[in-house]
């Protein structure tokens, strides 16, 4: 009975081998605890898209919880982003007219650089994140496109934060 209990306890410790509590940050970001997210720049023709993208990234950081959001003066790193493109393509067209789109998809691309807050010349990480969403063509196409952008930016933001939080 005593040996069986010891074997059971030993097996319970072995089953957790290799697992560690806490995040699995990339090695270059182990010292980063807080990130500042200033307003992104906009290289697209979409007005106020930089505000949507910046808000989506800030919300993704809060939801993930690996890094704390803070001001530029107290942050360990600063995330600089630039909206590089918003493209639209037809996902589904009308059965009767193949040139008449019924459902569209939009894809947004954010190029970003994470810099050390104390030494801005030191790049900690960089990359590009994409996000897409689909929407139905409405009587007002401009409004339909505008309403679909936050979802695409949210997906791009989750990709960006996932890359910074876990390395992929």
TORLOMI-928723 format. One record per residue: residue in one letter; x, y, z of N, C-alpha, C, CB in turn. Coordinates in pm, whole numbers, plus 50000, padded with zeros to 5 digits. Glycine has a CB too. Example, Ala and Ser with C-alpha at 12.3 -4.5 7.8 and 13.67 -1.06 7.14 Angstrom:
<markes>
[marke 'A', [51319, 49431, 50780], [51230, 49550, 50780], [51320, 49670, 50780], [51131, 49553, 50905]]
[marke 'S', [51285, 49775, 50708], [51367, 49894, 50714], [51290, 50003, 50787], [51408, 49940, 50572]]
</markes>
This chain:
<markes>
[marke 'X', [50082, 49882, 50000], [50000, 50000, 50000], [50087, 50125, 50000], [49906, 49999, 50120]]
[marke 'X', [50192, 50122, 50083], [50280, 50237, 50095], [50355, 50261, 49964], [50379, 50217, 50210]]
[marke 'X', [50400, 50153, 49898], [50471, 50165, 49771], [50379, 50214, 49660], [50533, 50031, 49733]]
[marke 'X', [50256, 50170, 49665], [50159, 50213, 49564], [50130, 50363, 49577], [50028, 50133, 49577]]
[marke 'X', [50122, 50413, 49698], [50099, 50555, 49722], [50218, 50638, 49675], [50071, 50581, 49871]]
[marke 'X', [50340, 50590, 49706], [50460, 50661, 49660], [50470, 50660, 49508], [50586, 50597, 49721]]
[marke 'X', [50435, 50550, 49446], [50437, 50543, 49299], [50335, 50638, 49239], [50410, 50399, 49252]]
[marke 'X', [50220, 50648, 49300], [50117, 50739, 49252], [50163, 50885, 49262], [49986, 50718, 49331]]
[marke 'X', [50225, 50920, 49371], [50275, 51057, 49390], [50387, 51086, 49291], [50326, 51077, 49536]]
[marke 'X', [50476, 50990, 49271], [50585, 51008, 49175], [50532, 51025, 49033], [50682, 50889, 49180]]
[marke 'X', [50431, 50948, 48997], [50371, 50959, 48864], [50303, 51094, 48844], [50270, 50845, 48841]]
[marke 'X', [50244, 51151, 48950], [50177, 51279, 48935], [50278, 51391, 48909], [50095, 51311, 49061]]
[marke 'X', [50399, 51379, 48965], [50502, 51480, 48939], [50562, 51463, 48800], [50611, 51473, 49044]]
[marke 'X', [50574, 51344, 48753], [50632, 51318, 48622], [50538, 51366, 48511], [50662, 51168, 48605]]
[marke 'X', [50407, 51360, 48534], [50312, 51400, 48431], [50321, 51548, 48399], [50170, 51365, 48474]]
[marke 'X', [50377, 51628, 48487], [50390, 51772, 48464], [50528, 51810, 48411], [50360, 51848, 48592]]
[marke 'X', [50610, 51714, 48377], [50746, 51743, 48332], [50741, 51825, 48204], [50825, 51614, 48310]]
[marke 'X', [50820, 51932, 48202], [50827, 52016, 48083], [50729, 52131, 48083], [50804, 51933, 47962]]
[marke 'X', [50636, 52133, 48175], [50538, 52242, 48180], [50584, 52344, 48281], [50397, 52189, 48215]]
[marke 'X', [50576, 52469, 48243], [50612, 52576, 48334], [50501, 52679, 48340], [50743, 52642, 48293]]
[marke 'X', [50480, 52736, 48455], [50379, 52840, 48470], [50429, 52969, 48407], [50344, 52862, 48618]]
[marke 'X', [50335, 53051, 48362], [50370, 53180, 48303], [50374, 53172, 48152], [50504, 53228, 48357]]
[marke 'X', [50404, 53286, 48092], [50406, 53295, 47946], [50531, 53237, 47885], [50392, 53437, 47904]]
[marke 'X', [50526, 53225, 47756], [50640, 53175, 47681], [50686, 53285, 47586], [50605, 53044, 47603]]
[marke 'X', [50732, 53395, 47642], [50776, 53508, 47561], [50898, 53470, 47479], [50808, 53630, 47650]]
[marke 'X', [50916, 53536, 47365], [51040, 53516, 47289], [51159, 53561, 47375], [51036, 53595, 47155]]
[marke 'X', [51276, 53500, 47357], [51392, 53533, 47440], [51431, 53681, 47436], [51509, 53450, 47398]]
[marke 'X', [51412, 53747, 47322], [51452, 53887, 47312], [51358, 53979, 47389], [51457, 53929, 47168]]
[marke 'X', [51243, 53929, 47432], [51145, 54013, 47501], [51124, 53974, 47647], [51014, 54006, 47428]]
[marke 'X', [51215, 53899, 47706], [51196, 53854, 47844], [51196, 53969, 47943], [51305, 53755, 47882]]
[marke 'X', [51268, 54077, 47915], [51274, 54190, 48007], [51163, 54292, 47984], [51407, 54258, 47994]]
[marke 'X', [51083, 54274, 47882], [50976, 54367, 47852], [50852, 54329, 47932], [50944, 54369, 47700]]
[marke 'X', [50808, 54420, 48015], [50688, 54399, 48096], [50574, 54490, 48052], [50719, 54425, 48244]]
[marke 'X', [50607, 54609, 48000], [50503, 54704, 47960], [50536, 54760, 47822], [50489, 54817, 48063]]
[marke 'X', [50430, 54790, 47747], [50444, 54838, 47610], [50359, 54964, 47593], [50402, 54729, 47508]]
[marke 'X', [50415, 55063, 47525], [50341, 55183, 47487], [50297, 55166, 47342], [50427, 55313, 47506]]
[marke 'X', [50174, 55204, 47314], [50120, 55192, 47178], [50073, 55331, 47133], [50001, 55088, 47172]]
[marke 'X', [50164, 55411, 47074], [50121, 55541, 47023], [50038, 55524, 46895], [50243, 55632, 46995]]
[marke 'X', [49975, 55631, 46851], [49889, 55625, 46732], [49970, 55579, 46612], [49824, 55763, 46703]]
[marke 'X', [49917, 55479, 46541], [49982, 55428, 46422], [49976, 55533, 46311], [49917, 55296, 46376]]
[marke 'X', [50061, 55517, 46210], [50054, 55603, 46092], [49973, 55532, 45985], [50197, 55639, 46040]]
[marke 'X', [49918, 55610, 45893], [49827, 55558, 45793], [49882, 55586, 45654], [49687, 55618, 45809]]
[marke 'X', [49918, 55483, 45581], [49965, 55497, 45443], [49855, 55459, 45344], [50090, 55412, 45420]]
[marke 'X', [49734, 55442, 45393], [49622, 55407, 45306], [49538, 55532, 45280], [49534, 55293, 45368]]
[marke 'X', [49438, 55518, 45198], [49347, 55628, 45169], [49222, 55625, 45257], [49307, 55625, 45024]]
[marke 'X', [49216, 55531, 45348], [49100, 55517, 45437], [49112, 55616, 45553], [49089, 55371, 45490]]
[marke 'X', [49017, 55709, 45564], [49026, 55807, 45673], [49003, 55744, 45809], [48925, 55920, 45651]]
[marke 'X', [49080, 55787, 45906], [49070, 55746, 46046], [49091, 55596, 46069], [48936, 55784, 46100]]
[marke 'X', [49152, 55529, 45975], [49180, 55386, 45992], [49288, 55364, 46098], [49222, 55322, 45859]]
[marke 'X', [49378, 55460, 46113], [49485, 55445, 46213], [49428, 55440, 46354], [49586, 55558, 46201]]
[marke 'X', [49319, 55511, 46379], [49256, 55507, 46511], [49194, 55370, 46537], [49150, 55617, 46524]]
[marke 'X', [49130, 55313, 46436], [49072, 55179, 46450], [49180, 55075, 46477], [48993, 55141, 46323]]
[marke 'X', [49291, 55084, 46403], [49399, 54986, 46419], [49466, 54999, 46555], [49502, 55003, 46307]]
[marke 'X', [49494, 55121, 46597], [49559, 55142, 46726], [49471, 55093, 46841], [49593, 55290, 46746]]
[marke 'X', [49343, 55122, 46834], [49250, 55075, 46938], [49241, 54923, 46940], [49110, 55135, 46915]]
[marke 'X', [49242, 54862, 46823], [49234, 54716, 46817], [49358, 54652, 46878], [49217, 54669, 46672]]
[marke 'X', [49476, 54709, 46851], [49599, 54654, 46907], [49603, 54673, 47058], [49722, 54719, 46842]]
[marke 'X', [49562, 54789, 47106], [49560, 54813, 47251], [49463, 54716, 47319], [49519, 54959, 47281]]
[marke 'X', [49347, 54693, 47259], [49252, 54598, 47317], [49306, 54456, 47316], [49119, 54604, 47241]]
[marke 'X', [49380, 54420, 47211], [49438, 54286, 47204], [49545, 54267, 47311], [49498, 54260, 47064]]
[marke 'X', [49624, 54371, 47340], [49724, 54363, 47448], [49655, 54343, 47582], [49811, 54490, 47451]]
[marke 'X', [49547, 54415, 47606], [49475, 54403, 47732], [49413, 54264, 47744], [49365, 54511, 47743]]
[marke 'X', [49355, 54214, 47635], [49292, 54083, 47640], [49394, 53970, 47659], [49213, 54059, 47512]]
[marke 'X', [49511, 53983, 47597], [49613, 53879, 47610], [49673, 53878, 47749], [49723, 53899, 47506]]
[marke 'X', [49708, 53994, 47802], [49759, 54005, 47938], [49907, 53977, 47957], [49685, 53915, 48024]]
[marke 'X', [49980, 53943, 47852], [50123, 53915, 47866], [50201, 54043, 47897], [50178, 53850, 47739]]
[marke 'X', [50162, 54151, 47831], [50228, 54280, 47852], [50124, 54379, 47904], [50294, 54333, 47720]]
[marke 'X', [50173, 54472, 47984], [50088, 54576, 48038], [50098, 54699, 47949], [50128, 54611, 48185]]
[marke 'X', [49989, 54766, 47924], [49992, 54891, 47848], [50032, 55004, 47941], [49854, 54921, 47782]]
[marke 'X', [50117, 55093, 47892], [50157, 55208, 47972], [50193, 55323, 47881], [50274, 55173, 48065]]
[marke 'X', [50224, 55435, 47942], [50262, 55553, 47865], [50405, 55536, 47814], [50249, 55683, 47950]]
[marke 'X', [50440, 55618, 47718], [50573, 55610, 47658], [50683, 55634, 47762], [50586, 55712, 47544]]
[marke 'X', [50658, 55721, 47858], [50761, 55754, 47957], [50788, 55641, 48055], [50719, 55877, 48034]]
[marke 'X', [50691, 55554, 48080], [50712, 55446, 48178], [50716, 55307, 48115], [50604, 55450, 48283]]
[marke 'X', [50714, 55299, 47984], [50710, 55169, 47916], [50851, 55112, 47897], [50640, 55181, 47781]]
[marke 'X', [50858, 54981, 47886], [50984, 54913, 47854], [51009, 54910, 47704], [50984, 54771, 47910]]
[marke 'X', [50900, 54912, 47626], [50911, 54906, 47480], [50800, 54991, 47418], [50902, 54759, 47429]]
[marke 'X', [50825, 55035, 47295], [50727, 55116, 47221], [50695, 55044, 47091], [50782, 55262, 47194]]
[marke 'X', [50567, 55024, 47064], [50522, 54958, 46942], [50482, 55065, 46840], [50404, 54861, 46970]]
[marke 'X', [50556, 55072, 46731], [50524, 55165, 46623], [50462, 55086, 46509], [50652, 55243, 46575]]
[marke 'X', [50349, 55134, 46460], [50280, 55063, 46353], [50246, 55154, 46237], [50154, 55000, 46406]]
[marke 'X', [50236, 55093, 46120], [50200, 55167, 46000], [50103, 55082, 45919], [50326, 55204, 45916]]
[marke 'X', [49988, 55140, 45887], [49891, 55071, 45802], [49941, 55077, 45659], [49748, 55133, 45814]]
[marke 'X', [49973, 54963, 45604], [50030, 54958, 45470], [49927, 54938, 45362], [50131, 54849, 45462]]
[marke 'X', [49819, 54872, 45392], [49723, 54849, 45285], [49592, 54793, 45334], [49780, 54757, 45186]]
[marke 'X', [49489, 54827, 45259], [49357, 54770, 45277], [49311, 54730, 45137], [49255, 54871, 45347]]
[marke 'X', [49288, 54602, 45117], [49247, 54557, 44984], [49114, 54484, 44995], [49356, 54464, 44921]]
[marke 'X', [49039, 54492, 44889], [48908, 54430, 44881], [48906, 54333, 44763], [48796, 54535, 44866]]
[marke 'X', [48840, 54221, 44781], [48824, 54126, 44671], [48688, 54059, 44682], [48937, 54020, 44672]]
[marke 'X', [48640, 54011, 44569], [48509, 53947, 44564], [48518, 53806, 44620], [48455, 53944, 44420]]
[marke 'X', [48430, 53776, 44711], [48423, 53643, 44768], [48315, 53560, 44699], [48397, 53651, 44919]]
[marke 'X', [48204, 53627, 44668], [48094, 53560, 44601], [48023, 53661, 44513], [47996, 53495, 44704]]
[marke 'X', [47991, 53621, 44392], [47921, 53710, 44300], [47780, 53659, 44274], [47999, 53725, 44168]]
[marke 'X', [47703, 53740, 44208], [47565, 53705, 44177], [47561, 53589, 44078], [47491, 53826, 44120]]
[marke 'X', [47461, 53505, 44091], [47447, 53392, 43998], [47417, 53440, 43857], [47336, 53297, 44046]]
[marke 'X', [47347, 53550, 43846], [47304, 53599, 43715], [47406, 53691, 43650], [47172, 53670, 43727]]
[marke 'X', [47485, 53762, 43732], [47583, 53857, 43680], [47714, 53836, 43756], [47532, 54006, 43693]]
[marke 'X', [47812, 53777, 43690], [47936, 53744, 43759], [48019, 53868, 43796], [48019, 53652, 43672]]
[marke 'X', [47986, 53983, 43740], [48058, 54105, 43775], [47994, 54179, 43892], [48065, 54197, 43654]]
[marke 'X', [47880, 54133, 43936], [47809, 54196, 44048], [47841, 54118, 44176], [47655, 54200, 44022]]
[marke 'X', [47918, 54180, 44263], [47959, 54114, 44387], [47845, 54115, 44488], [48083, 54183, 44446]]
[marke 'X', [47828, 54004, 44556], [47731, 53994, 44665], [47799, 53991, 44801], [47643, 53870, 44647]]
[marke 'X', [47919, 53935, 44803], [47995, 53928, 44927], [48141, 53961, 44896], [47983, 53787, 44994]]
[marke 'X', [48198, 54049, 44978], [48336, 54092, 44959], [48419, 54053, 45080], [48344, 54245, 44936]]
[marke 'X', [48546, 54050, 45063], [48638, 54030, 45174], [48739, 54144, 45173], [48710, 53891, 45164]]
[marke 'X', [48774, 54188, 45290], [48878, 54291, 45300], [48997, 54235, 45376], [48823, 54420, 45369]]
[marke 'X', [49114, 54279, 45338], [49237, 54237, 45406], [49317, 54361, 45440], [49320, 54140, 45318]]
[marke 'X', [49357, 54371, 45567], [49437, 54483, 45614], [49576, 54434, 45648], [49371, 54553, 45737]]
[marke 'X', [49675, 54519, 45630], [49813, 54483, 45662], [49874, 54594, 45748], [49896, 54461, 45533]]
[marke 'X', [49929, 54553, 45861], [49995, 54645, 45954], [50141, 54604, 45963], [49927, 54644, 46095]]
[marke 'X', [50231, 54695, 45926], [50374, 54674, 45948], [50408, 54735, 46083], [50461, 54736, 45833]]
[marke 'X', [50484, 54665, 46165], [50511, 54714, 46299], [50656, 54689, 46339], [50418, 54648, 46399]]
[marke 'X', [50701, 54771, 46433], [50835, 54760, 46490], [50823, 54784, 46640], [50936, 54862, 46424]]
[marke 'X', [50877, 54693, 46719], [50882, 54708, 46864], [51022, 54755, 46901], [50844, 54575, 46938]]
[marke 'X', [51031, 54875, 46956], [51161, 54934, 46991], [51176, 54943, 47142], [51176, 55074, 46929]]
[marke 'X', [51301, 54940, 47184], [51333, 54960, 47325], [51299, 55105, 47359], [51485, 54929, 47354]]
[marke 'X', [51230, 55127, 47470], [51187, 55262, 47506], [51303, 55351, 47547], [51085, 55255, 47618]]
[marke 'X', [51406, 55293, 47605], [51519, 55373, 47650], [51620, 55400, 47538], [51588, 55304, 47765]]
[marke 'X', [51629, 55308, 47442], [51719, 55324, 47327], [51639, 55295, 47200], [51843, 55228, 47338]]
[marke 'X', [51577, 55398, 47141], [51489, 55377, 47025], [51560, 55320, 46902], [51425, 55507, 46988]]
[marke 'X', [51692, 55321, 46899], [51762, 55263, 46785], [51766, 55110, 46795], [51904, 55319, 46776]]
[marke 'X', [51739, 55057, 46912], [51741, 54912, 46932], [51603, 54853, 46900], [51783, 54879, 47078]]
[marke 'X', [51599, 54770, 46796], [51475, 54704, 46754], [51465, 54569, 46824], [51470, 54687, 46599]]
[marke 'X', [51358, 54550, 46901], [51338, 54424, 46973], [51267, 54320, 46887], [51259, 54449, 47100]]
[marke 'X', [51175, 54366, 46804], [51101, 54275, 46715], [51037, 54359, 46606], [50993, 54192, 46793]]
[marke 'X', [51013, 54296, 46494], [50944, 54366, 46384], [50872, 54263, 46300], [51044, 54448, 46298]]
[marke 'X', [50777, 54310, 46222], [50704, 54218, 46137], [50586, 54284, 46071], [50658, 54100, 46216]]
[marke 'X', [50503, 54202, 46015], [50383, 54246, 45946], [50269, 54154, 45987], [50403, 54247, 45790]]
[marke 'X', [50153, 54211, 46012], [50038, 54132, 46053], [49920, 54162, 45962], [50000, 54161, 46200]]
[marke 'X', [49851, 54056, 45924], [49735, 54070, 45837], [49610, 54024, 45910], [49754, 53992, 45707]]
[marke 'X', [49500, 54080, 45868], [49370, 54038, 45918], [49268, 54057, 45808], [49330, 54116, 46045]]
[marke 'X', [49168, 53974, 45809], [49065, 53989, 45705], [48928, 53960, 45763], [49094, 53896, 45587]]
[marke 'X', [48829, 54011, 45695], [48690, 53984, 45730], [48609, 53987, 45601], [48636, 54088, 45833]]
[marke 'X', [48493, 53931, 45608], [48406, 53931, 45490], [48276, 54002, 45527], [48378, 53786, 45439]]
[marke 'X', [48211, 54056, 45425], [48087, 54129, 45448], [48002, 54123, 45323], [48115, 54276, 45488]]
[marke 'X', [47872, 54140, 45343], [47778, 54139, 45232], [47767, 54279, 45174], [47640, 54088, 45276]]
[marke 'X', [47750, 54286, 45044], [47733, 54414, 44978], [47595, 54466, 45012], [47753, 54401, 44823]]
[marke 'X', [47593, 54586, 45061], [47469, 54651, 45101], [47435, 54757, 44997], [47481, 54713, 45243]]
[marke 'X', [47322, 54824, 45014], [47287, 54932, 44922], [47388, 55045, 44930], [47145, 54984, 44951]]
[marke 'X', [47452, 55062, 45047], [47556, 55162, 45063], [47689, 55088, 45082], [47525, 55258, 45185]]
[marke 'X', [47762, 55072, 44974], [47886, 54995, 44978], [47990, 55058, 45069], [47943, 54981, 44838]]
[marke 'X', [47997, 55190, 45072], [48096, 55259, 45155], [48073, 55229, 45303], [48092, 55410, 45130]]
[marke 'X', [47948, 55232, 45345], [47916, 55201, 45485], [47946, 55055, 45517], [47769, 55232, 45514]]
[marke 'X', [47915, 54966, 45426], [47943, 54824, 45448], [48094, 54800, 45463], [47887, 54739, 45332]]
[marke 'X', [48173, 54865, 45379], [48319, 54851, 45389], [48369, 54906, 45522], [48389, 54924, 45273]]
[marke 'X', [48318, 55021, 45560], [48361, 55087, 45684], [48324, 55003, 45806], [48299, 55227, 45695]]
[marke 'X', [48208, 54939, 45802], [48164, 54858, 45916], [48243, 54728, 45928], [48017, 54827, 45903]]
[marke 'X', [48304, 54682, 45819], [48380, 54557, 45823], [48525, 54579, 45867], [48378, 54491, 45687]]
[marke 'X', [48573, 54702, 45863], [48713, 54727, 45898], [48750, 54692, 46042], [48744, 54872, 45875]]
[marke 'X', [48669, 54727, 46143], [48711, 54692, 46280], [48736, 54544, 46302], [48606, 54738, 46377]]
[marke 'X', [48658, 54458, 46238], [48678, 54314, 46252], [48811, 54271, 46192], [48563, 54237, 46186]]
[marke 'X', [48845, 54326, 46076], [48973, 54292, 46013], [49090, 54343, 46097], [48979, 54351, 45871]]
[marke 'X', [49078, 54464, 46150], [49185, 54516, 46236], [49198, 54437, 46365], [49160, 54663, 46268]]
[marke 'X', [49087, 54389, 46417], [49091, 54307, 46538], [49167, 54176, 46513], [48948, 54276, 46588]]
[marke 'X', [49146, 54115, 46398], [49217, 53991, 46365], [49366, 54018, 46343], [49156, 53926, 46239]]
[marke 'X', [49399, 54127, 46278], [49540, 54163, 46259], [49606, 54193, 46394], [49553, 54285, 46165]]
[marke 'X', [49533, 54258, 46482], [49587, 54290, 46614], [49612, 54164, 46696], [49490, 54382, 46690]]
[marke 'X', [49521, 54067, 46688], [49544, 53941, 46759], [49666, 53868, 46706], [49421, 53851, 46749]]
[marke 'X', [49686, 53874, 46575], [49806, 53812, 46516], [49932, 53881, 46565], [49800, 53816, 46363]]
[marke 'X', [49929, 54014, 46571], [50045, 54091, 46614], [50079, 54059, 46760], [50019, 54242, 46597]]
[marke 'X', [49980, 54065, 46847], [50004, 54041, 46989], [50044, 53896, 47014], [49879, 54076, 47071]]
[marke 'X', [49988, 53803, 46940], [50026, 53664, 46954], [50173, 53644, 46921], [49939, 53575, 46865]]
[marke 'X', [50217, 53713, 46818], [50358, 53702, 46779], [50449, 53760, 46887], [50383, 53774, 46647]]
[marke 'X', [50410, 53870, 46949], [50491, 53929, 47054], [50483, 53850, 47185], [50450, 54072, 47076]]
[marke 'X', [50369, 53790, 47212], [50350, 53720, 47338], [50409, 53579, 47337], [50204, 53713, 47373]]
[marke 'X', [50402, 53511, 47223], [50446, 53373, 47222], [50548, 53342, 47112], [50329, 53284, 47207]]
[marke 'X', [50577, 53438, 47028], [50679, 53416, 46927], [50626, 53362, 46796], [50780, 53324, 46978]]
[marke 'X', [50497, 53336, 46786], [50439, 53289, 46660], [50296, 53336, 46647], [50444, 53137, 46651]]
</markes>
